[in-house]
Structures are given as structure tokens and as C-alpha cells.
Amino acid sequence: MGNTGKSENQERFDVIVVGGGLAGASAAYRLARAGVNVLLIERGSYAGAKNMTGGRLYTHSLEKLIPTFRTSAPLERKVSKEKISILTKSAGTTIEYLSDSTAPEEESYVVLRSKFDRWLVEMAEKAGAMVINNIQVTELIREGYEIIGVRCGEDEVYADVTILADGVNSLLAEQHKLREPVKAKQVAVSCKEVYTLPKGVLEERFGLSSSDDGAAWLCLGEMTHGQLGGGFVYTNKNSVSVGIVVGLEHIGNADVTIEEMMEEFTSHPVIAPLLKDSKLEERSGHVVPEAGLAGVSTLSGNGYMIVGDAAGFCINLGYTVRGMDFAISTGMMAADAYLEAREVGDYSSAMLKRYDAQIADSYVGKDLHLYKHFPEFLDNERIFKEYPSMVNNVMREVFLVNGNGATPLVPRLLKQVKTVGISNIIKDALKGVRSL
């Protein structure tokens, strides 16, 4: 049951949300709209101040939270062009898809989280949430097995329910053994840079028809030196977000640092022309969840729920990366679970398991289960080292003309295929198909 043993002089809210990212802000907004007395605590000087992600948001979840978001949200560009590149050190094979018009719930936009998170928290504040910035929650307050509030240095604040939305490495959850500790194999290290380009140049280089159209470009290959990971390029309004992601468990196996990998990626013949005469405005690094369902642990208990990256919600399929839509949806579902609990005044683990049930019944749980074996499939050095060489060598043979006289193409292609091994290709293909 909810805590009732504290003095009336204690500062008290119905719900405390720790973290002003997408999950925390979504929970606070939905709760405030329902008339809940909610406090959102953000350790940055403003929401998004410490979030340097520049990436792609699938907006079906935001559509449900704030249907009018297109009129006020700081969206960079709507993704109309998809590109995937397989790179060696000096060559690249690229697949491109130009999408036609999509239904609103199928849209995706490039966003800069430092801007977008700030907007979403401001929306929560306008809805009635109390927001406090520049404050770090140092500890959760427990009464027996129940979480009854938070401690910020010497200050204490109490609530019926605390929602943890403090990011992939949720120290609060681990400190109080609310979830399994995050393992190195469940996360990746990301390095990102933002380059500004003169007006009009960005559209020309990426082949975009207008200043509203955008591109999402994912890459894999030798830039990670055989380690699990890849590169990305996203078009913002007047800049380009470029980055590389490498599995934390594997990063020490490479013969170069992630900074050197990033330098190789931005100077690659496929990527470098996109950045010519640009200006580097920002460089940052952070940890991202990568394990899919294997990275999800305890979601709720007596007086608490865990949402977004803090709970490990993510899917990386190589050709698309999702996490932001999961964050918004899980924040909403945690808010809805609280509202159900409030009706009966019961904030016990048994009641808040409604949140777990909502996750399981939603697209979040279903998608995580569907692709639960894909991280294991990606943990294969051949995908990031041998296959990129094979693909680009095959393409070289296809287009090779040197004046020495043509030779049969099929034997030349088979020669390249045999560098990986036909049995390995069949084995990896079957594993990949089964994981999808």
C-alpha cells in the first residue's frame, strides 16, 4: 500500500520521475494531464543538456502521446531516404531506398535530443508537472521492501510511486538491486560528431528534394575492425550527425581506439565527401543499450517502475535502430499503470505488475520477443570483417573492365564467395533468417 507514515511537513508528491529523457518526460506529461501531482527531477541544467544523441524517432508512439506534435516539436527532417552501406577500408557498396508518402503513424523524423527532450519536458511542465533541473538523485528512500521517495543530497522527497528513467546505466536501480546489473555485452559505446553545412549544400549532397526531407544512413564494415558495431549518418536541418557504435564487450579487442575508428569512418571515401567544407560543431560520446530482450530485467516492484533505456528497451537490427519509440511508449504505460493503482490506493508490486503486463501485450514486448535472437546473430566477426570484403570484391568483379580480355563472371564471383566459405555463408544465413 502507499506510504502513510511520514509527517505532513515532508515534501510529498503522488509520483516522482527521475530523469528528463523521452521516457521520463512522456510519463510526466501523461500523469500531469491526468491531474497527478508529479515531480520530474533532471540532473542536467535542462532536459537534454546531457543527451547528445542525434538520431531517428519513429513517431507512432509520439502520435499517441501528443497528436499535435508536428506543430510545435523541434523536428529536424522527415526521413524520406534510407541508405545502407557495406564498407571496406577504401570501398563501399550502398543500397538506397526512396520512400513514398507514408501514413502519419508510419512516419519517422531525425531529431537532436538536446532540443527535443527540452521541448517534451516543457510540454510536461505546461501540463502541470513540477520540473527541477540541476539536481541529482543520490539515493532512493526505502521502507522495508518499498520505495517511498528519493534523496537528493540532504534533501528528501516522498511519493507513492517513483519512476526511474535515468538512462541505460541506471545506477539507482543497480544500487538498490531493483534490476540485474548491466553487463558489458548488453551495451555499446557511441561516438558522435555534428557538422554544419551551408544552406542548400546538405540537400544537394544527400539528393534531398527539399529542406524538409531527410536521410537515415547506416553503415557496417571494417570501420569497427571486426567488432560488433557500425556507423550512422543522419541529416538535420542545417547539419549532419555522424557517429560510430561499438559493443563495449568487444571494444578492447580492436587494435585501435574508438576515436581512431571514428576518424577512419569520417575520412572514408564514401563518407568524407558528405562532410567536405563542413564545420565541426560538437563531439560527444555515450553508452547505448544493445541487447534487446536479453537486456531487460525487472520492470517494477513495490513503489517503483523502470522505463526506457533504464529498463534496457531497444532493438538494433543493423538496418534500423529503435529505442526512442520504446522510451515514449513505456513512459506512457508506466503512467497508465500508476493511474490504475491510484484508483484502489495500492502501489504494491502485485498492483504495479500491471505495467509489466502492458509491456508484454504491447508492440514493445512483442517486437522484443520477435527479435530476441538477433543480437546473438550480430555477434559474429564475419559480419563486420569478412562479409564486407566479400561483398565489395564481388561488386568489383561485376564492374571490372581492364582491357585484358573478359573471363567468365561466375567463376570470378565464386572465388570471392569462397574467401568466406560457402558453408559459413549458409550457416550464417540460416541463423539470420531464424532470428528474424
N, C-alpha and C positions, 0 to 999 in steps of 0.2 A: 504494500500500500504506500501511498505518498507520504513523505516525511511530515510529521506534525509536531515534533518535539523541540523545534527551535524557537527562540524568543521572537516576539513580534518585531523587535528592533533590528533583527537581522535583515540584511538586504535580500530580497527574495523575488524570484520570477517564476512563471509557470515552466518555461523552458530556457535553458542556456545552450547556445550553439557556439562551439569552439572552432573558429576558422571561417574566413570570409571568402573562400573559393566558391566554385559553382555549386557544389553540394550544400555547403552551409548556407549560402545566400538563398538558394532555392527553398530550403527548409524554412528559413526565417521569413521569407516573403509569404509562403503559403500559410504559415502559422499566424503571421500578423494580419493577413487578410481575413482570417477566421476569428479575429478578436483575441488571440492569445497574447499574454504578456511575455514577450520573448526578448532575450538579450543575446546579441551576437558580439563575440569578442574576437578581434583580429589583431595579431601581433605586429603587423606591418603598420606604417604610417597611414596607409589607406588600403582598402581591399585591392589586391592585385599588385601591390608595391613589391612583393617578394615573388610574384609569379611571372616568370619571364617566357612562359610558353607562347609560341605563336603557331597556331595550328588550325585544324578543321573541326568545326562544330556541326554535327548533324542535328538539324533544328526541330525534329519531330517532338522531342521532349520539351523544348522551349515553347513550342507551339501550344502545348497543353498548359504550361505554366503561365505564360503571358502571351495570349494570342495576338496582341497588337505590337509585339516586339519590333517588327520591321520599321515602325515609325520613329522609334527612339533609341534602339540599341546601336552601339558603335560597331557595326558590322564593316568589315573591310571589303571583301568581294564575294559574290556568289560564285561557287565553283561550277564552271561550265566545261572545263577541260581537265581530263585525267591523263597523267603520263606515268609510265613505269619504265625505268632504265636499268639495264643489267650492265655493269661496268667492270672492265679490267683496268689496269693502270693507265692505259693510253687509248682505249677503245670503248665503244658503248653501243648497245642495241636498245632502241626505245620503242615502246608501244604507246600509241596515243589514241584517246577516245574523246570526241567532242559530243557532249550530251545535248539532247534536245530539251525543250521546256519540260519541267517536272512539276508534279503536284506540290502544293505548299509543304505537306508533311514529308516529302522526299527531298527537300532542298538541303543544301549544306553551304556554310559560309566560312571563309577564313576570318579568324578573329585574333586580335592581340589581347591576351588575357589581362595585361596590366590595365587596359582600358575597359574591357568587357566586364571583368569582375567588379570594378569600381561602380560601373553603371548598375549591375544587378543588385549590389548591396544598397545603393542609393534607392532603388526601387523598393527594397525591403524596408528601408527606413521611412520612405514616404507612406508605405502601407501601415506603419505603426511600430515597427521593430526598433528597439534601442540598440544602437551600434556604438561600440567603444573600440577605438584604434590604439595602436602603440602599447598594447597590454599583452603580456604573455601569461598564459595559464601554466603555472608551475606544478600543480598537483590537483588531483581530484579528491573531493571530500567523501569519505565513506562512513557509513553507519552499518556495521556488520557487513553483510554482502551487498548492500545497496549503495549506489552512487547518489549522493544527495546535494552535490554542488561542486564548486571549483574554488581553488585557492590561487590567487594572483599575488605572489609575494606574501605580504602580511594581510592582504585583504581577502575576505571570504564572501562568496555569493552562493545562495542556495536556490534550488529549483526542484520541481517534481521529476523532471527528466533532463538529462544532459545529452546533447547530440554532438558526437565527435566527428569533426570534418577538418581535421588538422593535417591532412596530406598523407602521402604514401608512407612516410616513416613516422607513424603516429606514436610518438614517444609516450604520450599519456596512456594510450591503450596498452602498450607493452609494459610500462612501468607498473601498472596495476593488474597485469596479467588478464586483461579483458579479451585479448586475442593472441594468437600464436605470434611469436617474433617473426619479423620479416627476414627471409633468408636471401643471401646474395643472388641465388639463381632465380628469384622472383622479381627482381628489379633490374633496371638498366640505367646507365649514366648517359645523359644527353648534354651535348654542347651545341649552343645555338648562337648565330650571329644575324644581325639585321642590317641590311644595306639599303640606303636610299638611292633612288634613280630619278633623273629629270623627268618632268611631266611628259607623257607620251612615249617615252623610251620603253617603259615597262610593257605597255600594250604591244608595241612593235616586236620586242624580243620574244615574248611569250605567245604571239599570234592571237591576241585577245581583241575582240571586236569593239569593246567599249571599256570605259573606266569602271564599270560595274561588274564586268566579267572577270573571273579569276581562275587560277590553275592550282591543282594539287599534284605534286610530282614526287613520287617515292622512288628510291634507288637502292639497289643492293649490289654487292660485289666486293672487289678486292680492297675497297677503301677501309674495310674493317679488318683486313689482314686475316681472313679466315674465321673471324669471331662472329658470334651471333649479333646481328645489328644491321644498320643500314643508314641511308641518308634521306633527307627530305628538303623540298623547296616549296614554299607557299607564297603566293602573291598577295601583298597587302595593297592598300590604296596607292601609296607612293613609295613603297619599299618592298623588299623581298626578305623573307625569313628563311635562312639556310641552316641546316644542322645535321648532326650525326648522332646516332644512338648505338650504344654498345652494351651488351649484357655485363652486369657487374661481376658475375662469377667468372667470366672469361677474359675480362679486360687485362688482367695480369699476364695472360698467355701470349699476348701480342708482343712483337718486337719493337713497337713504337707506342707513344702515349696517345691519349685521345685527342690532345691538341694537335699532334702531328698528323693523326688521321683526318682531322678537320681541315688542316692546311692542304693535305693531298686532295680532299674532296672539293674544296673551293677552287683549286687550281687545275682540276681535271678538265680535259678538252671539251667535255660535254657541258660542264657547269660554269667554267671560267668566263665564256663569252656572255653569259647572262649577267655577270657582275662587272663587266668592263666599265670603267669610268664611274663606278658607284662609290658611295661614301659609307664606310663602316660606322654605324651609329651605336651599336650595342653588342656586347658579348656576354654570354651567361652560361651557366650550367646548372643542372638539377637532376634529381632522381625521379624515374617514372616507373609505374608498375608494369609488369610484362608477363606475368604468369597465368593470366586468365583465371579460370575456376580454381586452379591449384593455389592461387594467392589469396583466395577468400577464406577467412576464418570466422570467428564468432562475430555475429552482427548485432546482437542485443543481449541485454541482461537486466537485472534489477535497477531501474532508473537510468538506463543509458541505451543509446543506439549508435552505430558506426556507419558512416555514409561515404560515398565517393571513393577517392584514392585511398583514404584511410582504411577502408574495408577491402581494398585490392581490386576494385571493379575496373576491368579493362579487357580489351581484345586487340591483339596485333596479328593480323592475317597476312602481313607482308604487303599486300596491295591496298589495304586500308587499316587505319588505326583508330580505335574508338575508346573513349573514356569520358569525354565531356558530356555526351548524351546520357551515359550511365550516371554521372555525378548529379545532373539535374533531376533525373527520374528518381534516384534513390533518396535524394533530399526531399522530394515531394512525398515519396512513400513513407519516409520516417515521420514527416509532419502529419500525414493521414493516420498513421498508427497511433501517434500521440492523441489526436482528436478522438479516436475510438476509446483509448484508455481513459481520457478525461471524462467521458460520459458516465463511466462507472467508478471513477476515482481510484483506479487500480493501475499502478505503474510497475508492477512486478514483472519478473522475467516471463512468466507464463502469459501475461497480457501483451507485453511488447513483442512477443514472438509473432504477433500479427504482422509485424514489419518483415520478418523472415519469410512468412508465408506469401506476402505481397511480392517480395523479390522473386521467389520461386515461381509464382504464377505469371509473372510479367515477362516481357521480351528480354529483360536483363538476365534473369535466371535461365530462360530457355536458350538464349544465344550463348551464354557461358557454357552451358552443358553441351550444346551442339558442337562447339569448337574446343572442347576441353583437352583434346589430344594435340591440337595444333602447335602449342609451344614446344612440345616434345618433338614434333616433326621438324620444326625450325632449328632445333638444337643439333645441327648436322653441319660439320665443317665443309662438306662438299657443296652445300647450297651457296656458301659465301666465298668459295675459293675455286673449286674445280668446275662447277657448272657455269659461272660467268665466263671463264676462259673458253670452255667448250662452245657456248652459245656464240660468242664473238668470233671465234675461229671458224665456226660453221658459216656465219654471215660473210666472213672474209672470203671463204671459198666460193660462196654463191656469186659474189660480185667481182671476183678476181679476173682480170684480163691483163696479160703481160706480154703478149706477142710471141710467146714460146710455143704456141700451139695448144689448142684445147685438149684436155683429157677428160674422161668420163667423170661426171659430177658425183654420182652416188658413191663410188669408192673413196673419193676425197672426203665426203661427208662422214662416211662410216669410220674413216681413220680418226677424225676428230671425236666422234662419239666414243670410240674405244679408249680414248685417253681417260675417261671417267670409268668406263666398264659398263657393258650392256646390262650385266646382272645388277650392278649398283643402281643404274637408272631405273630398271624395272622395280627393284625393291623400294627405292625412294618414291617412285610414282605411286605405287600401291599404298604406301604409308601416307602419302599426301592426300590421296583420294579418300582413304578411310577417315582421315582427320577432318575432312570437310563434310 
